[in-house]
Amino acid sequence: MEYMNNNEHHMNNNEHMNNNAVEYTTYDRLLRAWENSMELVRDYEMYSKRIEDEKIKEVFKRFAEQEGKHASELRELLLEYKNKNSENVN
């Protein structure tokens, strides 16, 4: 009878689990990051409109602008990646 140490047994269990795992693609990660970034833009804008303290209001306005730039860049990457990969399929 072959004996496996705990690490080997654990690795075999992980290998089995990985066969059933859902894998995220680069496209999935870009899409999720873009969606999260857009949600942050909306949240920061909403906070800036509902806060009376001018210093804090300005911080949230600045965060919304910065996050908007992130969202824009992520969208560009997402579209480039999608177009590049659709060309490779055809």
C-alpha positions in Angstrom: 0.0 0.0 0.0 1.4 3.4 -1.0 1.4 6.0 1.7 1.0 9.7 0.9 2.0 12.4 3.4 -0.4 15.2 4.2 1.0 17.6 1.7 0.7 15.1 -1.2 -2.8 14.2 -0.1 -3.7 17.9 0.1 -2.3 18.5 -3.4 -4.3 15.6 -4.8 -7.5 17.0 -3.2 -6.7 20.5 -4.6 -6.1 19.0 -8.1 -9.5 17.3 -7.9 -11.1 20.5 -6.7 -9.4 22.5 -9.5 -11.0 20.3 -12.1 -14.4 21.5 -11.0 -13.4 25.1 -10.3 -14.7 28.0 -12.2 -11.9 29.8 -14.0 -11.9 33.5 -14.6 -10.5 34.7 -17.9 -8.7 37.9 -18.5 -11.9 39.2 -20.1 -13.9 38.3 -17.0 -11.4 40.1 -14.7 -11.4 43.2 -16.9 -15.2 43.3 -17.1 -15.5 42.9 -13.3 -12.9 45.6 -12.6 -14.6 48.0 -15.0 -18.0 47.4 -13.5 -16.6 47.8 -9.9 -14.8 51.0 -11.0 -18.0 52.4 -12.5 -19.9 51.6 -9.3 -17.3 53.5 -7.3 -17.6 56.5 -9.5 -21.4 56.5 -8.9 -20.9 56.1 -5.1 -18.3 58.8 -4.8 -20.5 61.2 -6.9 -23.5 60.4 -4.7 -21.4 60.9 -1.5 -20.1 64.3 -2.7 -23.6 65.5 -3.3 -25.0 64.4 0.1 -22.1 65.6 2.3 -22.2 69.1 3.6 -18.6 69.3 4.8 -16.8 71.0 2.0 -13.4 69.3 2.6 -14.9 65.9 2.5 -17.2 66.8 -0.4 -14.1 67.8 -2.4 -12.3 64.6 -1.6 -15.2 62.5 -2.9 -15.4 64.6 -6.0 -11.7 64.1 -6.6 -12.1 60.4 -6.0 -15.0 60.2 -8.5 -12.8 61.9 -11.2 -9.8 59.7 -10.5 -12.0 56.5 -10.5 -13.6 57.8 -13.7 -10.2 57.8 -15.3 -9.6 54.2 -14.1 -13.0 53.1 -15.5 -12.3 54.7 -18.8 -8.9 53.0 -19.1 -10.4 49.6 -18.0 -13.1 50.0 -20.7 -10.5 50.7 -23.4 -8.5 47.6 -22.3 -11.7 45.6 -22.2 -12.7 46.6 -25.8 -9.1 46.1 -27.1 -8.9 42.7 -25.5 -12.3 41.7 -26.8 -11.6 42.9 -30.4 -8.1 41.3 -30.4 -9.5 37.9 -29.3 -12.5 38.0 -31.7 -10.0 38.6 -34.6 -8.1 35.5 -33.5 -11.2 33.4 -33.5 -12.1 34.2 -37.1 
